[in-house]
Every structure is written in structure tokens, then in C-alpha cells.
Amino acid sequence: MIQAPEERRRTARAATTVSDAEPRRRSLARRAVWLGRLVRHYPLPFGVLALLLVSLGTWLAHLQALAEWSLIAVILLGGIPLLWATLWQLAHREIGVDVIAILAISGSLILGQYLAGAIIVLMLSGGAALEAFALRRAGKSLSRLAERAPRTAHVWHDQQLTDIPADQVEREQIVVVKPGEIIPVDGLVISGTSGVSEADLTGEPLPVSKAPGTQVLSGSVNQDHMLEVRALKRSAESQYAQILRLVADAQARKAPIHRLADRYGAVFTAVALGMAAIAWMISGDSLYALAVLVVATPCPLILATPIAIMSGIDRAARRGIIAKSGATIEQLGRVDVAVFDKTGTLTLGQPEVVDVVLSPSGASILYDRDTLLWLAASVEQFSTHILAQAVVSAARRLGRPLQIATQVDEIQGKGLHGQVSLAAPGEPDDGVTHGVAIGHRTLMRHLGISIPDALNAQRERRAAEGQIGSFIALDGRIEALLVFADVPRPELKRLADDLKAAGITETWLLTGDGEAVAQRIGALAKVDHVVARCLPQQKVETVRALQEQGHAVLMVGDGVNDAPALASATVGLAMGAQGLTAASAIADAVLLSPDILQVVRAVELGRGVMRVALQGIWIGIGLSLVAMVCAAFGLIPPAMGALLQEGIDVLVILNALRATRT
């Protein structure tokens, strides 16, 4: 049977209506669940709002007495907890702006201005709910780290890939990480090449390319291809596990946020009470005094700072800065002197090969610098010494696969030697094999190898500049000097200038290194003051001396020797990208990115957050003072004043939430 065009259209509309009904039902169900969660999380403001609606309904039904009793219930529901909290504060000799709120509520109840009192209660409970909402939102960036903690790891067992709990991975165990998975341990890539996202750890949005020989951090995300990773640490000792412990500590520690309003509280409270008394005396009407107290209710002032600061913690976490408390953000907003350690802070903290100096009396005419470095790395790959790792890393950048050395013997702390064939891996041996030795003068003496005077002088000169030298010998003859240095961070030249632009007035470098090295790094970083050969106690003394001069001091470091100074400073900031150590445990905040300019961003963030908080306070004070003057002349009745203060409340809180984008 063929349908007419109009009938087909009606059928299509009916089908569309049926198909659209289910998504609408699901949408309504989701909204109902969301509303239920809001009511469960914030019962007081919703209870107050419900009673206000009941009062409105009974008033419209001309049930005046019932409407008033509903408003009285609102006042008692919200006023009794506030009264109890205020009495507790007074018992502990804490007088803040909360006194105005309790006086306004009590006055409205005594004078029969129930609507004004009910609106004040709604304002206070709603403001507290907005604060709680801001705190919950601010905690999401920190909580997301914990939620992303890897639960399982893929490991080889009897040539089968099996899953084990991530916390059972041991050192040297091989872990397979599939595309899209979170890397469960700190490790070394031994197979595969892939892009890895470290955004949640360091704030760096771009993926980092990882290939065999490069390190990966637990908590980063493998994006492209499968990787095989050799665990360098147990899962419980990994970078991510330590970050989670920092986050847990930050969330468990009650932030000692100082309400900036309380710094003005005594004056503001005195002004409000004075204006209320004057209005009462001049007019002879107590309602004028009540109206003044109602518009002076300090909810915006109370909430401006904590909301701004917790929003700042959220912003910091998304930038790879773990602030352990709200006080850290607040103090970052006032620091004016920055003090830095050198090693691992202004420098990378890991030695790199910066030069290969050929011996004038060696056989280096046969082998260039790259070949000598390759020969040395073929032996050094069997050592775990930090200098050996630097040699291997430098050789890998040449793009030539390392040879497998034989008869390798390491003399702890001195160096090592072995046999290396010049044949490339997979090629037939051409019969040329060298005895290769790499190490200090003591190793060469131990092996009976003489050191050319010119090369020894070169080593001494480099040592005076803070560099380290190791000799390379082939078949019992010195061929070259490997020179290592702790390389300055690439962005170091911008540090002092950017800090000055952010409001820092002085910069200091405190280091245990010699004068020449300290001055070189200090000049590169453009710091104002350099102190060389500085012991941990001297760092503490310098920080305290600056504080005694009235400065708020930011101390930045990464090592155990920095911990005392970090603890003494106004704000201690630890560089945690290379691993979270004692410095991270002591510090007030930890930078998860290796970028030293994150220090500047931390200061800017603190400045921005406190600027927003102060804006909210002065907006609240200014508008309240204007409203108080109007109320004192009878231009604003109590109920209208409560509504006006509600508008000021919302304005200040919305302003405080801007700190998330600071």
C-alpha cells in the first residue's frame, strides 16, 4: 500500500518524535542525577531555598503567620551554626568580620525583619557552597593525578606476556607498554620508538620522542607504538609514586589560608558598628541600624581569598607546579628576593661530554674524535657510573650502534678497560681489536700508562673551570681527554630578567662550587649576588639574614644540601623533574618540569592570584561602604539591603574564580 505524501510526512514526524524521546529522557535523567548530587553536597543552601519558597507560597496564599514561621525556620537553620562558630572564635580571642553577620541576623530576628535575616542566611550558606564548589573544582587537577595511577603492568613470564600489579614491578624487570597506556615505572627504553606525553607531570603539552637508550617517567602516556622498558626503580620508588605522595600530603594538609579580610576586620567591623550606631541615634529608628549591618555583612570579603587561592592551586597543578598548601600560593604573591642553588637548579645536574681533546703525541691521526668517543662508549656501556652514562649518551647521538666490548673490568671510582673490535655489529670481524681504557689518572697509573704533559695540563686547566676530565687510552697509549661539564639550563639567560619583570627585586646564587664556576654561572644567569663555596649552614644564614632585612625570600634548590635553606625560606621551591628527593619533601612547592622558567611562572601565578583576591576584597569593601551610607540615610531597607549584598557576594566570588585563568 502506497502512502500519500502528507501521510508519509506524519509518519516521519511520529518516528522522529519517538526517536527523539529517548535521548531527551536520558538527558533529563542526567540532570536529575546532577541536581541530586548538588543537594547532597550542599544541603544547607538548598534547605534554606526550599523554606524560602515555602514562605513565598504561603505568603501568596495569604497565610502570613505561616510565611513568617518559615522565615524564622530559615534564620534558625542557618543562624545557629554561625552563632556557635562566632562564639567559638570569641572564646579563642579571634574577632573577625563574622561578628557583623551574626549581629545582622540577630537584629533581623529581634526586630521582626525576618525576610532580611533569611536572605542573609541564604547569602552566607550559598557563598559557602560556592566556596566548596571552587575547592572541589580546584582539587580536580591534583586528584586527576591519583586517578591516573597505573594499576597493572605487562611483563614477560616464560615467554608469555602477563599482567601483574604495577606495585610489584622490580628493578631491572622488562615492562611492555602498549600504545595509549600509562607507563607504570621509571625506566630505560630498550626497544621501540614512540611519542610519550608528559603533560600531566611537567605541564609540557607536546609529546616527547622516546627511543632505545632514553629514559621514561612513570605516569607519562605512551601514544604511538609499543615500548619495552627496563625498570630503573621499583614502582613504589618511581617518580609518579612520589608525586602521588606529594599530592596526598597537599590534600591532607589543611591549608592555613589567611583571610585577608580579617586583616582589615577590626577596622571594617568598627566602621560598620559605628555607622549603625550613628544611623540609629540620628534617626531614632533601629531599622536604620539593622539596614547598615545587613549591607555590611562580609560574606564576599570572607570568601574572596580562599576561593582565589584554591583556584590558583588548580591553575598551578595544571602547569606542573604542585603547591602543598594555600599559604604557598599566598606567599608566592609577596616574595621579592629569589635565591638559587646551582647544581641541578641553574644547571641540568647531570654531566655531559662537552669536548674530546686529542693528544698531540697519540695515534689520533688514525681515529677522529667521534671514533674515539664511540670506542670509549662501547666499554662504558657496561658501567652504571654517572660519567659512563654521559659518554654513552654522547656516543648514541652519533647514530652509530655501539660495539659489544669484551673482557671488561671496572675499577670502582677510577674507570674501566676492555677489548673493542672495530667491526660494526653484524659485520665480519676485520681483525682490528683495541684495548680501550677510560678513567682518571689513578687508573692510567694502575695500568702503567703514561700521561702526556700537555694533556695533563689541559685536564688541570679544565678542572679549574669546574669541568671533569677522563683519559682515553688505546693499546696502552693516551689518545684523548674526555671533558665533562654540568651544562647550564638552556633558558638560563632569561631567568633574572623575567623574575625582575615579575616583581623580584634581588636574585642570589648560593653554591658550594669554586669561585670561577660560580661567577661563570652567575654571569650567565645575570644574578645580582654570587656566593661561592657556600655550605648548607651558610645558605640558611644568608636566607635568614635577608628575611631579617624585611624580605620575603624564595629559595629554589633540588638536593639534600638545599633542604635546610628550603625549610628556612618564606617559600621553598624544589626542582623535582630529575626525581623527588629530600628537597621535595621539605619544600612548599615542587616543579615537575625541568624548565627553570617555571620559577617565574610560579611567582607570576602567586602575584596574579593575590591581585585577584585583593580586587575582590576592595570591591566588596567599596560597594559595602557605599551601601552602608545609603542604608544609614534610610534609602535601603533591610530586606533590599540583603538582596543587594547578595549581588555583591556573587560579583566578588565570580571575580575570585578568575584566578583559575591567572
DRENRO-54500 format. One line per field, with one value per residue (C-alpha): x, y, z; chain. Coordinates in pm, whole numbers, plus 50000, padded with zeros to 5 digits. Last residue first. Example, Ala and Ser with C-alpha at 12.3 -4.5 7.8 and 13.67 -1.06 7.14 Angstrom:
BEGIN
east <- c(51367/51230)
north <- c(49894/49550)
up <- c(50714/50780)
chain <- c(A/A)
***
This chain:
BEGIN
east <- c(54566/54290/54192/54232/53920/53721/53781/53591/53294/53305/53316/53020/52812/52858/52791/52459/52374/52459/52195/51939/52018/51993/51651/51534/51689/51551/51787/51748/51715/52008/52223/52126/52274/52597/52611/52553/52851/53063/52955/53044/53392/53460/53346/53535/53837/53823/53763/54049/54269/54191/54253/54589/54669/54611/54808/55112/55112/55081/55357/55585/55510/55556/55899/56000/55866/56143/56377/56221/56281/55906/55762/55824/55760/55604/55648/55980/56080/55968/56086/56431/56453/56419/56171/56341/56504/56197/56157/56314/56213/56060/56086/55873/55946/56282/56402/56276/56430/56756/56767/56677/56940/57210/56968/56944/56700/56700/56497/56460/56200/56260/56017/56245/56235/56608/56565/56439/56760/56968/56760/56829/57201/57224/57045/57283/57576/57452/57438/57800/57875/58199/58081/57836/57705/57484/57278/57201/57254/57202/57513/57703/57607/57706/58053/58088/58009/58246/58537/58466/58458/58140/57937/57673/57449/57326/57117/56850/56709/56396/56152/55840/55754/55966/56261/56198/56192/56525/56682/56577/56618/56981/56902/56675/56931/56997/57367/57565/57743/58067/58261/58583/58715/59091/59243/59476/59676/59876/59844/59653/59417/59385/59103/59158/58884/58847/58595/58495/58476/58692/58994/58935/58961/59304/59421/59297/59474/59793/59759/59709/60025/60226/60140/60006/60200/60011/60114/59762/59741/59895/59624/59356/59491/59500/59124/58931/58880/59080/59042/59239/59188/59072/59138/59081/58825/58546/58256/57969/57659/57769/58034/58387/58627/58656/58667/58858/58815/58900/58733/58747/58871/58575/58538/58793/58585/58698/58555/58694/58475/58317/57990/58006/57782/57542/57638/57387/57636/57382/57442/57802/57701/57454/57715/57972/57719/57616/57982/58012/57714/57867/57646/57918/57883/57801/58142/58324/58142/58123/58503/58523/58245/58414/58740/58552/58382/58708/58889/59086/59402/59569/59476/59784/59888/60154/59938/59659/59313/59072/58716/58474/58141/58052/57759/57736/57389/57265/57099/57240/57057/56883/57055/57382/57349/57131/56911/56779/56490/56405/56068/55821/55466/55239/55441/55337/54968/55028/55227/54964/54710/54903/55133/55169/55245/55358/55318/55116/54782/54876/54942/54600/54424/54631/54536/54166/54232/54387/54107/53836/54020/54075/53733/53524/53538/53525/53225/53040/53104/52755/52787/52463/52278/52456/52354/51994/51984/52097/51826/51571/51661/51484/51582/51705/52019/52095/52017/52222/52512/52501/52492/52776/52987/52911/53013/53326/53436/53380/53579/53866/53885/53840/54102/54350/54044/53950/54284/54161/54481/54484/54646/54580/54475/54727/54554/54530/54893/55017/54818/54954/55312/55258/55114/55421/55641/55452/55485/55860/55909/56009/55687/55714/56062/56330/56524/56262/56368/56113/55981/55775/55473/55390/55213/55100/55276/55143/55356/55276/55611/55887/56078/56452/56621/56854/56618/56387/56143/56006/55845/55478/55388/55177/55458/55279/55551/55369/55024/55174/55439/55306/55526/55593/55720/56024/56066/56305/56531/56361/56503/56277/56065/55766/55398/55394/55030/54879/54763/55002/55122/55386/55587/55785/56125/56236/56569/56425/56104/55742/55503/55339/55210/55001/55091/54977/55132/55312/55436/55796/55800/55699/55737/55580/55268/55200/54881/54721/54881/54786/54552/54304/54584/54698/54337/54301/54551/54379/54039/54121/54046/53699/53623/53759/53554/53240/53312/53346/53022/52854/52990/52853/52514/52512/52608/52371/52082/52135/52142/51823/51653/51755/51617/51291/51253/51266/51087/51312/51464/51513/51660/51889/52016/52090/52268/52462/52570/52691/52877/53060/53187/53416/53675/53749/53957/54008/53967/53632/53541/53611/53399/53118/53134/53120/52818/52641/52706/52568/52258/52199/52150/51862/51742/51709/51542/51298/51212/51137/50902/50737/50679/50510/50289/50177/50101/49888/49765/49814/50086/50252/50222/50395/50669/50737/50751/50992/51209/51197/51322/51599/51719/51723/51910/52162/52209/52222/52531/52690/52369/52168/52432/52446/52069/52082/52338/52128/51819/52015/52134/51777/51652/51919/51833/51465/51552/51771/51475/51212/51399/51343/50971/50925/51121/50903/50591/50727/50810/50461/50302/50521/50429/50060/50101/50277/50008/50111/50142/50000)
north <- c(53387/53173/52987/53318/53437/53241/53527/53769/53532/53525/53905/53954/53682/53841/54194/54066/53901/54228/54399/54134/54181/54558/54519/54323/54574/54893/55098/55475/55521/55762/55496/55249/55477/55514/55137/55072/55290/55120/54774/54858/54969/54686/54417/54567/54608/54244/54110/54313/54188/53826/53892/54054/53766/53515/53716/53759/53389/53295/53534/53385/53031/53134/53278/52955/52766/52949/52678/52432/52081/52046/51885/52194/52122/52350/52421/52237/51983/51665/51793/51875/51529/51384/51375/51277/51457/51676/51767/52113/52223/52558/52674/52979/53214/53040/52836/52496/52548/52655/52335/52118/52257/52007/51724/51847/52030/52401/52723/52958/53238/53501/53760/54049/54256/54278/53991/53784/53851/53746/53430/53330/53402/53204/52906/52909/52932/52623/52430/52530/52807/52769/53055/53338/53524/53837/54015/53717/53755/53379/53363/53587/53369/53054/53194/53351/53023/52825/53063/53100/52731/52528/52506/52733/53023/53233/53538/53745/54079/54288/54017/54179/53958/54175/54122/53747/53760/53945/53704/53388/53482/53372/53039/52904/52645/52510/52529/52211/52025/51960/51663/51664/51340/51366/51188/50920/50802/50490/50135/49977/50271/50514/50759/50998/51143/51515/51696/52062/52329/52586/52494/52132/52234/52385/52077/51846/52053/52035/51655/51660/51865/51653/51331/51063/50740/50409/50152/50011/50133/50464/50500/50411/50666/50936/50903/50681/50516/50218/50056/49753/49757/49496/49504/49155/49264/49088/49008/49256/49214/49481/49705/49569/49791/49531/49653/49496/49621/49892/50065/50381/50501/50501/50124/49951/49813/49518/49446/49137/49204/49515/49492/49762/50064/50139/50458/50746/50998/51085/50740/50839/51136/50925/50651/50901/51064/50723/50647/50975/50878/50539/50242/50073/49822/50099/50247/49993/50066/50430/50463/50323/50553/50858/50765/50728/51067/51244/51118/50797/50719/51059/51007/50790/50993/51259/51570/51404/51485/51688/51548/51817/51884/51535/51585/51580/51571/51844/52033/52363/52653/52405/52068/52216/52589/52669/52972/53260/53481/53803/53984/53717/53854/53655/53340/53371/53342/53049/52869/52954/52765/52448/52190/52364/52111/52306/52123/52398/52223/52193/52567/52653/52430/52579/52925/52835/52738/53080/53277/53084/53118/53495/53615/53409/53617/53950/53849/53724/54044/54153/54531/54560/54391/54589/54921/54801/54698/55045/55207/54960/55080/55411/55720/55867/56036/55788/55479/55597/55686/55340/55163/55380/55297/54924/54920/55131/54915/54595/54733/54845/54516/54307/54472/54191/53966/54035/53890/53557/53373/53033/52779/52497/52187/51923/51613/51745/51857/51541/51322/51522/51481/51107/51090/51271/51015/50730/50905/50948/50583/50441/50240/50109/49974/50169/50155/49938/49823/49947/49779/50019/49965/50244/50580/50744/50614/50821/50957/50842/50672/50863/50750/50742/50727/50446/50300/50575/50821/51128/51377/51468/51839/51987/52032/52068/51857/51555/51572/51677/51402/51261/50997/50971/50630/50424/50058/49852/49913/50223/50298/50314/50498/50272/50227/50393/50486/50311/50458/50249/49939/49943/49624/49605/49438/49390/49554/49688/49525/49562/49456/49798/49777/49471/49190/49122/48850/48849/48495/48391/48213/48543/48873/49174/49385/49625/49693/49972/50283/50595/50805/50867/50997/51251/51350/51430/51715/51873/51805/51972/52320/52208/52074/52394/52612/52412/52445/52823/52835/52637/52878/53168/52997/52942/53303/53456/53228/53320/53690/53640/53481/53769/54027/53830/53800/54169/54113/54347/54069/53829/54095/54207/53854/53804/54139/54085/53738/53879/54169/53935/53729/54025/53888/53875/53576/53566/53186/53221/53484/53235/52966/53220/53301/52932/52873/53179/53064/52717/52877/53128/52893/52678/52942/53208/52969/52850/53213/53259/52960/53096/53424/53253/53051/53371/53548/53273/53498/53222/53438/53448/53068/53022/53271/53107/52764/52903/53044/52705/52534/52791/52732/52357/52404/52631/52382/52054/52135/51804/51600/51877/51914/51537/51521/51802/51609/51291/51484/51643/51300/51167/51464/51400/51029/51113/51361/51100/50854/51096/51194/50858/50857/51214/51136/50834/51046/51315/51051/50902/51246/51321/50988/51064/51401/51240/50969/50622/50335/50000)
up <- c(53602/53445/53763/53946/53762/54022/54264/54035/54027/54408/54430/54195/54365/54707/54580/54440/54772/54946/54735/54826/55195/55157/54995/55301/55545/55384/55162/55137/55513/55544/55717/55440/55173/55371/55427/55055/54962/55229/55109/54748/54848/55094/54850/54556/54785/54893/54544/54400/54683/54589/54217/54292/54528/54248/53993/54217/54306/53938/53838/54104/53987/53624/53704/53876/53575/53389/53520/53272/53406/53470/53784/53997/54365/54626/54998/55005/55270/55094/54757/54893/55048/54699/54414/54092/53799/53735/54103/54123/54473/54572/54933/55013/55303/55328/55626/55504/55161/55328/55535/55231/54993/55096/55018/54661/54435/54502/54475/54774/54757/55026/55162/55252/55571/55642/55888/55596/55402/55702/55735/55374/55411/55736/55579/55283/55524/55703/55375/55287/55037/54842/54616/54693/54387/54406/54139/53915/53540/53479/53258/53498/53793/53603/53529/53875/54049/53828/53890/54264/54344/54384/54705/54560/54663/54368/54459/54282/54401/54326/54217/54067/53767/53534/53768/53751/53370/53363/53613/53426/53059/53026/53197/52921/52805/53155/53230/53149/53428/53247/53114/52912/52756/52712/52414/52278/52580/52491/52632/52345/52315/52608/52676/52969/53188/53264/53481/53445/53714/53534/53747/53643/53276/53337/53524/53245/52979/53183/53186/52810/52754/52998/52816/53056/53097/53101/53361/53404/53766/53661/53396/53650/53900/53632/53587/53351/53014/52885/52544/52426/52056/51809/51434/51287/51030/51225/50991/51008/51227/51474/51317/51309/51505/51780/52140/52431/52787/53042/53335/53545/53884/54123/54120/53898/53614/53401/53056/52888/52584/52435/52242/51973/51993/51710/51522/51532/51670/51940/52086/52157/52373/52571/52624/52750/52987/53123/53194/53383/53602/53683/53590/53382/53096/52847/52925/52704/52377/52495/52483/52132/52014/52172/51998/51670/51713/51796/51486/51459/51265/51315/51679/51727/52030/52089/52045/52246/52115/52331/52322/52440/52612/52731/52967/53344/53502/53735/53448/53568/53734/53963/53939/54057/54121/54423/54379/54594/54478/54666/54650/54763/54813/54581/54632/54999/54909/54677/54947/55211/55002/55068/54911/54575/54300/53993/53660/53492/53550/53917/53935/53792/54046/54328/54198/54213/54574/54632/54465/54651/54981/54935/54819/55060/55379/55198/54993/55306/55499/55608/55582/55383/55670/55942/55784/55739/56106/56214/56004/56143/56496/56428/56626/56300/56429/56708/56499/56200/56433/56594/56256/56126/56432/56407/56039/56097/56394/56195/55900/56124/56316/56004/55782/55835/55877/55516/55405/55523/55598/55433/55660/55411/55596/55496/55360/55005/54983/55154/54918/54624/54747/54792/54442/54309/54484/54320/53982/54010/54097/54435/54487/54128/54193/54015/53688/53519/53172/52920/52607/52402/52176/51935/51925/52248/52557/52847/53132/53486/53535/53365/53057/52998/52659/52547/52289/52156/52313/52133/52373/52324/52323/52606/52863/53200/53363/53501/53342/53009/52993/52665/52503/52130/52031/51936/52027/52236/52535/52675/53020/53321/53574/53624/53527/53182/53121/52820/52488/52280/52469/52741/52791/53116/53150/53511/53600/53927/54049/53935/54212/54250/53893/53973/53731/53375/53160/52825/52766/52701/53038/53204/53017/53187/53128/53416/53611/53817/53671/53872/53657/53941/54162/53903/53836/54205/54177/53877/54033/54363/54233/54126/54473/54632/54399/54478/54850/54807/54610/54888/55149/54946/54925/55301/55371/55116/55211/55577/55483/55279/55580/55806/55561/55525/55903/55977/56310/56504/56717/56423/56196/56476/56539/56169/56139/56462/56345/56013/56171/56410/56112/56036/56273/56643/56746/57122/57137/57314/57054/56776/56946/56993/56623/56523/56750/56614/56257/56331/56496/56216/55924/56046/56293/56026/55782/56050/56122/55752/55757/56072/55890/55596/55834/56006/55679/55522/55242/54981/54824/55167/55196/54859/54937/55274/55112/54853/55133/55308/54990/54947/55305/55251/54922/55094/55380/55181/54968/54865/54870/54701/54431/54379/54338/54083/53878/53899/53786/53503/53388/53398/53196/52932/52922/52874/52599/52427/52441/52311/51996/51823/51911/51787/51471/51404/51455/51224/50958/50984/50952/50648/50488/50546/50374/50076/50040/50147/49895/50000)
chain <- c(A/A/A/A/A/A/A/A/A/A/A/A/A/A/A/A/A/A/A/A/A/A/A/A/A/A/A/A/A/A/A/A/A/A/A/A/A/A/A/A/A/A/A/A/A/A/A/A/A/A/A/A/A/A/A/A/A/A/A/A/A/A/A/A/A/A/A/A/A/A/A/A/A/A/A/A/A/A/A/A/A/A/A/A/A/A/A/A/A/A/A/A/A/A/A/A/A/A/A/A/A/A/A/A/A/A/A/A/A/A/A/A/A/A/A/A/A/A/A/A/A/A/A/A/A/A/A/A/A/A/A/A/A/A/A/A/A/A/A/A/A/A/A/A/A/A/A/A/A/A/A/A/A/A/A/A/A/A/A/A/A/A/A/A/A/A/A/A/A/A/A/A/A/A/A/A/A/A/A/A/A/A/A/A/A/A/A/A/A/A/A/A/A/A/A/A/A/A/A/A/A/A/A/A/A/A/A/A/A/A/A/A/A/A/A/A/A/A/A/A/A/A/A/A/A/A/A/A/A/A/A/A/A/A/A/A/A/A/A/A/A/A/A/A/A/A/A/A/A/A/A/A/A/A/A/A/A/A/A/A/A/A/A/A/A/A/A/A/A/A/A/A/A/A/A/A/A/A/A/A/A/A/A/A/A/A/A/A/A/A/A/A/A/A/A/A/A/A/A/A/A/A/A/A/A/A/A/A/A/A/A/A/A/A/A/A/A/A/A/A/A/A/A/A/A/A/A/A/A/A/A/A/A/A/A/A/A/A/A/A/A/A/A/A/A/A/A/A/A/A/A/A/A/A/A/A/A/A/A/A/A/A/A/A/A/A/A/A/A/A/A/A/A/A/A/A/A/A/A/A/A/A/A/A/A/A/A/A/A/A/A/A/A/A/A/A/A/A/A/A/A/A/A/A/A/A/A/A/A/A/A/A/A/A/A/A/A/A/A/A/A/A/A/A/A/A/A/A/A/A/A/A/A/A/A/A/A/A/A/A/A/A/A/A/A/A/A/A/A/A/A/A/A/A/A/A/A/A/A/A/A/A/A/A/A/A/A/A/A/A/A/A/A/A/A/A/A/A/A/A/A/A/A/A/A/A/A/A/A/A/A/A/A/A/A/A/A/A/A/A/A/A/A/A/A/A/A/A/A/A/A/A/A/A/A/A/A/A/A/A/A/A/A/A/A/A/A/A/A/A/A/A/A/A/A/A/A/A/A/A/A/A/A/A/A/A/A/A/A/A/A/A/A/A/A/A/A/A/A/A/A/A/A/A/A/A/A/A/A/A/A/A/A/A/A/A/A/A/A/A/A/A/A/A/A/A/A/A/A/A/A/A/A/A/A/A/A/A/A/A/A/A/A/A/A/A/A/A/A/A/A/A/A/A/A/A/A/A/A/A/A/A/A/A/A/A/A/A/A/A/A/A/A/A/A/A/A/A/A/A/A/A/A/A/A/A/A/A/A/A/A/A/A/A/A/A/A/A/A/A/A/A)
***
